[in-house]
Amino acid sequence: MAEMQFKTEVNDLLHLIIHSLYSNKEIFLRELISNASDALDKLKYLTLTDEKLKSLAFDPRIDISFTEGDKRTLTITDNGIGMNEDDLNNNLGTIASSGTKRFLASLTDEQKKDSNLIGQFGVGFYSAFMVSDRIEVVSRKAGEEKAYKWSSDGKGTYSIDPAQRDGQGTTITLYLNEDGADYANRWELEQLVKKYSDNISFPIFLAYDDVTYDDKEKDKDGNAKKVVTHKVEQINSCQALWKRSKSELKPEDYQNFYKNTFHDTDDAMFYLHTKAEGSIEYTTLFYVPKTAPFDMYYADYKPGVRLYVKRVFITDDDKQLLPTYLRFVRGIIDSEDLPLNVSREILQQNRIMSSIRSNSVKKLLAEFKRISEQEPEKYIDFIKQYNRPLKEGLYSDWENRDELMELVRFKSSKVDGYVSLKDYKSRMPKDQKSIYYISGGKEETLKASPLIEAYTKKGFEVLVLDEEIDEFVASSIGSYQSLPLKAINKSGSMDDMKDEASKQKAEEGKGVVEKIKASLKDQVKDVVVSSRLTDTPAVIVVDDSAPTVQMQQILKQMGQPVVESKPILEINADDPMIKKIGAEGDQKLIDTWCGVLLDQALLAQGVMPKDPVAFTRRLHELLSK
Ligand code: ADP
């Protein structure tokens, strides 16, 4: 059969693996065993659910053997689901996951050297090329007659030919290169399987030649006779880790299981192992990765939870197992009560599943809370990775809103780093009646806002909501423990600092307000006298219901339709510039002043003036006077 070309992205991936994982090349074995175990999981499921395969005698196992000498080889065999010709082409000639493809494309050269990054997506089968000159895969799909051999040296092409194989399954033979020579060794293999694959729930057997010397029988030179016995020995303990009791498991056990199962090179940030007994029985083991999965913000992200029923693997591709905002969680759900042949549709409406799901969410959120209280440093790491998905939960998971409100963190005018709403509330002075925030821009721009200064002077802390999602979040929170959340750059907060003096100021300012309104006409919705500005002539605020000016700008850049809401100009009647306008009689000059006033207020919020040329011309006009 003809040589076939790898898809370009496979070449990229191969290159990347070989260069970035080199120091960790032993993981290839874990990857191949994990594939074999998946193949056994898939077949086990089919023998229980698929009429055609129900009669199959199935004795699941993974076999490892090797040859020493000049031509060292290593062979990994499973009697799992197997692959036919199409499967071989699709699975071992391309990268099936579009997420992985895009992730690869998005990496810079610098990032490509970071093996932690690459560890985040299963490097899989291709990692075996780190230790092989050539790889052969002989496979026969369960329920089919024909077997095929896939073969490649990993240098751009592969071939597929008809082959022979007894029974279903896959045999992978690695023709080890110099770097792989050490792996054709009993002790090395045993140790690697113990390290990485001990919890694989199928038996892994190692075949080796046991050499002993018999003293009683001498060879012709008078030395003890060499006796070679061929042995096959099970080398993993083969117990589903999550079914073992917490007390017998060590942190390394949990972490090794995590790295094996979820293809991470790093330990998990933390994990949570729970057994529920009672009306419904199930076990969950959840992990939070140290770094957010690379596809967390892709619509076609790969879900991280594997569903088992009585230890039989059912699916790892169901986005309903946990709510979308918890898509970064990896783990296992193993139910004793679900039927084995649950379909996706059934899962969605199943009462047992929805109860497991909702309890799992509660457990996870409770654990996040515990960490926030007992391990604040770890919680900061967690927030750095997952604040944003948690915020999504605020507007998608009403049931757990109160818990989520305690978990999310915001930046603030008062302290560096992150604050919780609880901290904010506890620091509030007695006369403060609302939680203030500013949103719709970059952190630096927001923090430099003259409005913040006014609040800080009064001893009020302002939350700095600089993430795009924040504006939706703030409006969906609405209030926290009966304190309304108010955007200081929206009209609803303007009256908050009114006192007797400011009422008088508003009266006095009426004249200049009218003058500015008449000059700016429909460029502004309104002009009002400020009760809060001190060192700035004017700021922009928007209507409570409207997105901030910065948000409007972002939406526009994203190509979203925006109903433009006109700004409200809030002026500081004590400012010399405003006073000047008040005193000026020449209409042309008033127009110039007002134009500059509006544009510089926009600029201060990081928003471009509508007509930058006109702005600079006016500025020049004033400066040269
Ligand atoms: P991943 O395991 O992350 O999907 P791999 O590159 O390791 O990526 O494998 C690609 C695909 O090849 C697998 O998803 C699976 O469908 C198939 N595959 C690999 N090894 C086996 C095997 N031993 N038996 C059956 N299918 C396999």
Residues whose N, C-alpha, C, O or C-beta is under 5 A from the ligand:
A	BS01	ADP	N35 A36 A39 G82 M83 N91 G122 V123 G124 F125 Y126 T170
